[in-house]
Amino acid sequence: MNLLVDIGNTSIKFSSFVDNKLKKIFQIKYSKKDLKSVILFFKNKLKTHNKIYICSVVLEVDKVLIKNLKSFRERLLFINKKKLSFLVHKTVNLRQLGNDRIINVLSAINIYSKSRNFIIVDLGTATTLDIIIKKRYHGGVILPGLTTSYENLISLASGIKNMKLSDKSSIIGKNTNQALMSGFNLGYKLMIESYIKLVKTNYKRNFKVIFTGGYASSIDYKKTNFIYREDLTLLGIFFYHIFLNEKLTIIK
């Protein structure tokens, strides 16, 4: 039994992989100020899993794992995005492209093999929109994350320090709290939808729109043609493993 792990800036998403099937997906929060819990997490998972395949966007975590888990170096396997450079258009700076974003490209084109053009919206600590044309990554957008931006606003604005975020909102607010919730829920949603519409208009193509990330599950997709895939990145890690036939880069 192997483990697939997606390390983000504030959380770790993971799932066991048995007989080519993804099991239940779990997620835990962590703090970069205290990475002892992350080390303990991996040590415990190494007791029950043969190998751990890792997609990480956090260099600090990678360094800590490499330093503290040297004896397990042959069982901890990291994504090497250079091996996926063929998925990235030549105009894009591969060095500045996060591992998770290129893994999401690999995942999307494998899950939906009949489609060629995608917009992938990842609602995590940051909100990213990635554009795939003819199965090649062409670029993207990075926005402040949904809760990141509003929690920062609440911490800086003295008049709304005691406000709490919720999923209840109307088009406009009658007081500060309602107005904040309107922007938090409806305003942010409209901003993302406008970006999607702009990309479609600019490139004059039909795009399959996929939402993923921790905050994407709260969006109502019933009235849209958008798709929600909680497993997008984890499946991408699996496809990477298949693509390289287990010849992944080992910690050194």
N, C-alpha and C positions, 0 to 999 in steps of 0.2 A: 504493500500500500504506500503510495506516494502522496505528498502534500503540495498543493499549489498555493502560493502566498503573494499577495499584492500589497506592498508597503507604500502607503501614502504619507502625507505630511502630518496627519493627526490620527490616523487609524490604520489598522492592519486587517485586511480581508483575506480569508483563507477557506479552503475546502479540501477534503480528502478526495483522492482520485483512485477508484478501484474498478478494474475490468473495463477501462476506457469510459467510465461514467463518473460525472461530477456529483458528489454527495451534497449534503446541505451546506449552504454558505454561512459562515460566521464572520463577525466583525468585532474587533476590540479597539478601544481608544488607548492612546499612549501619549506621553509627553517627551519631547526631545531633551528636557532638562533632567530626566531620570530614565535612562535606557536599561536599567537593571531588569525591569519587567519584560523587556523585549528579549533580552538574553535568556531569561528564565523560560519564556514562551517557546523559544526555539529548542532549548534543551529538553523540555518536556515533550515536544512534538517529535524530536529525534528518537525518543524512546519507543514510539509507536509507528513511526514511518521510516521507510527505507531511504527515500531521497526527498529533498525539499527543493522545489523549483521556485525561484524568487524573481519577481519583477519589482524593482525598487526605484523610487525617485528621490530618495533621501540619502545623500552621501554619508552623513554623520552615522546613520544606522548601519550602513554597509561597512564602514570602517570599524565600528564597535563589534559587529558580528565576526569580521575577519580576524580581529585581534583576540577575541575571547573564545572562539569556536574553531581554533586551528586544528584540533584533533578530529574534527568532523568535516574537514575541507573537501573530502571526496563525496560527501553526501549533500552538501549545500551547493546548488548550482544556480548561477545568476544569468540573467538575460544579457546577451552581448548584441546590442543593436546594430553593430557594424555588419553582422551577418544578415541583417534585414534591409540593408541599404538599397537593394533593388526595388523596394516598395516606396522609396522616397524620390520625388522628382529632383532632378539635378540642381534646380534653383534653390532648394531648401538646405539650410545649414543643419546637417545631421548631428553635429556635436551638441547643438543647443536644443535638440528635440528629445523630450522626455521618453524614457523607456516605455512608460504606460501608454503613451499616445501612439507610438509605432506598433506596439503589441495590440492595441485596439484596432488598428488598421488590418493587421494580419487576421484578427478574429472576425471582423466584419466581412471581409472578402471570402472567408471560408464558410461562415455560417450562411451567408446569402450569396452563394457563388454565381447566381444568375444576374446579380446586380453589379454595376461597374462604378457607380457614383454614390458617394455617401457623405452625409454630414453627421459627425459624431459629437454629441453634446455630453460632456462629463461634468456633473454637478458635485464637486467635492470641496475641499478647502479652497481651491480656485475653481472657477467655471471656465472650461475650455470648449471651443468649437473647432473641430478639425475637418478639413475639406479633402475628400478623396475623389479624384477624377480619373477614370479609366484604370481603377485599381492602383493608383499611385497617390501618395500623400503630397498635396500641393501647398499646404500652409494652414494657418489657423488663427484663432483669436484667444487671448487670455484675459479674463475678467476677474475681479475680486469675487470670491465665493459668496454664496447667498447669505449664510450666517456670518461669515467673516466680516463682510462689509457692514452689516447691520449691528453686529455686536460691537464693532469698532465705533460706529456712530453713537450707539447708546453710551459707551464708555467716555466719549469726548463731549457730548452735548449735555450740559447740566440739567436741562429741562426734561430730559427723558431717561435719566439714569435708572429709574425704578421700573421702567417698562419691560415686559417680558414678551418674547416672540411667540406667536401661535399661528395656527393655520386658518384662523377665522378672520375674514376681511370682507369689505364691500368695495364698490368702485371708488367712493370717496369716504373720508372719515369726518366725523362730527366733533372729534376731539383729538388730542395729540396721539393717544394710543391707537385709535382707529385709523388715523391717517398713516401712522407708521406701518400698521398691518396691511393697509392697502398697497403701499409701496413694496413692502416685503414680499407679499404673495402675488398680487396682480401685476404690479409695476415691473418686477423682475422677470416674470413670465412673458410679458409683452415685449420687453427688451430682447429676450432671446428669440422669440418668434419673429421679431422684426429683422434680426440678424439673419435668421434662416431664410426669410423672404428675400432679403437683399442679395444673399449668395445665389439663390435660385434665379433671380432676375438678372444678375450680373453675368452668370455663366450660361444662362439659357439651357439648362439641363434638368432632367428629372433626377432628384436625389432621394435616396432612402435615408430617412432621418432616424437615428438611433440615440436614445438617451441612456446614460448609465451614471454610476456614482451614487454616493450615499444619500444625497438629497433629491435624487431623481424619482424615487419611489412615491413621493408625495404629490406628484403632478398627475392630473386627470387626463388620460390619453384617449378617452372614449370619443371625443369630438374632433380628434386630429388623426392624421395618418402617421403619427410618430410611433416608434417602437421603443419599449423599455426593456433593457437587458441588464439585469443585475449581474449576470455571469460573464459579461463581455470580456473583461480583462483576464479573468481566471481561465476562460476558455482559450483566450489568446496565448496564455502561457503554455497550455496544453498543446496547441497547434505548433508553437515554437519547438516544443519538445519533440513532436512528431517530425517536423520539418528537418531538424538536425539529427534525427535518429539517435537521440540521447548523447550526441557529441557536443554537450554544452560546455561553456567556459567554467572551469573549476576555480574556486578560491585559491589564491597563491599566497 
